[in-house]
Amino acid sequence: MARVIRTDLTGDTPATMRLTWRIDTHAQARLEEEIFGKRILVTDHDDWPLAQVIDTYRSQEDLEAGFRQAKDPHVVSFAPIRHFTDHKIRVHLFTCVLALAIAHLMRRECARAGLSLSVPAMLAELEGIGETILLYQGERGRPRARHTITKMTPTQQHLYTIFDLDRYTPKR
């Protein structure tokens, strides 16, 4: 950025000092020509077709997103680990990796069904689906319970259908 942004500092005392800046468009164009938008892919898979090399490179973003999600305390987080023995820590990490894998499989199922969502967005939509239990006074003193699903957005309804969540709702 030092090659693109030009700055001028004027004044002698702190009260009179002024900083001005501008973008050197010619330097920006040279920098864009030199650096931006170019990738060199190096591989030892000489037998792979070019399309497979590029697809593999682009899928790296999905893997990196998984690692970011493993650190996100709102999605599938490794931390905090509240265990002290090696065995329990291993089980905790295995559970987190398994949950992350399941979340990504769910995202893939959504994509196959035509619903393009990130894992955090998908989980937030699923979290918004709720069940309400209404209690009615019965005729013989015992209350009756009626289970209903809360009102859903179109996205939530689509997720409800994709994952066939109706099979988990109590039936009369």
N, C-alpha and C positions, 0 to 999 in steps of 0.2 A: 504494500500500500504506500510505502514511502516513495516509490517511483511515480505514483499517480496523484497523491495529494500534495499540494504546494501550500506552505504556511508562511505567514509573515507576522512577526511580533514587533510592535512599535511601542514607544514610550520608554521613559527612564525610571519612573517610580511605579510602585504597585498600583497606585490610584490612576495613573495615566496609561498603563500598559493595555494594549488591545491585541487580540489574536484574530487574524483573519485567515481564511483558508479557501482554496478553490481546487477543483478537479482539473488536472491537465488531460484533456480529451485525447490529444495526440499520444501522450505516454500511455493512456489507458488502452488505446487501440493497438499500440505496439505490444503491450503486455498481454492483451487478449490473443493476439496473433501468435505470440511466443508460447503461452502456457495454457490458457483456458480451452477446455473442450477436447483435449487430446489425452489418450491413454495408450500405453504400450503394455500389452499383455504378454507375459513370458510364461511358457508352459513346457513341461517335459512330455506332454501327451501328443507326440507327433502324429499318432494314428487317429486322433479326434478330428472330426470336421470342424471348420471354422465356427459354424453356428453353435455347436456344442460347447466350444471354448467360451464363446461370448455368453451363452446362457448360464454356464457354470459361474462365470465371473459375476453376472448380474444376480444370481441367487445368493451370493455372499451377503447381500444386504439383508436377506431374510434371516440368515444366521446371526448377523450382528444385531438385528432387532430382537432376536431371542435373548441374547446376552443382556441387552438394555432392559428388557422386561424382567429378567432374573434379578436385576438390581432395583426395579421399581416396586416400592412397598405397596402399591395399590393394585398390582396385577398378580404376579406369581413371584414372590420375593424369597431369596435365600435368607435374608436377614429380617428380624433378629433371630439368632439361633439361641434358644434357651435350654440347651443341652450341654452336658459336660463330659460325657463319656464318648469315646470314639465311635462306638457302635450306634449310639443314638444320633450322633451328628451325621453319620453315613445314611441312616434311615431318613433323617430330615432332608438331606440333600437329594436322596433318591426320590422322595415324595415330591419335592419341588420340581425336579427335572421331569418326572412323570406328569405332573400337573401342567407344566409348560408344553410338553409334547401333546397332551390331550387338547389344550387350548388351541394349539396350531392346527391340529387335525380338525377341530371344530371350525376354525377360520377357513380351512380348505373346503369343508363341506358347504359353508356359506357361499364361498366363491363359486363352487360348482352349481349351486342353486340360483346364482345370479345376484347374490347380495355381497357386495364388496365392502368389507369392514375390517379394520385393524383388530387385533386381539383385545386391546383395552376398550375400544368402542363396542365390540361385540359383548364383552363381559358386562359393560355398563348397561347395555340394552337388556341383557338377560336378567341383570340384577333388578331392573325396574319392573319385571313381571312378578306380581305378588298374588298371594292367596288370602282370601278373607273368610273367616269363619263367623257365620251369623248364628246366634243362639236364640231359639224361640222357646217359649214356655210350652211344655207338652201338656196334654190333657190329664195325665196321671201324675203330675208333679215333677217329672223328669224332663229337663230341657232337651230340645232337638237341635242338632247342629247341622247347618247347611254350608257346604264349602263352595265358594265361588272364586273365579279368577278375576283379578282387578282389570279395569279397562286398559287395553293395550294400544300402543301406537302401531301404525302399519309395519314398521320395522320389527317391533316386538312380535306382532302377529306372524310375520314371515318366519322369524326365528322359532316361534312356538310350533309352526308347521314343519320346518326343516328338521328339528330335533324330536318331533313327535312327543312333545311334552304333555299332551293330553293323556297319554297312557299312565302318567304319574299322578293325575288328579283323582281324588276320591270320587267314586261313583255311588249313586243312591242304591 
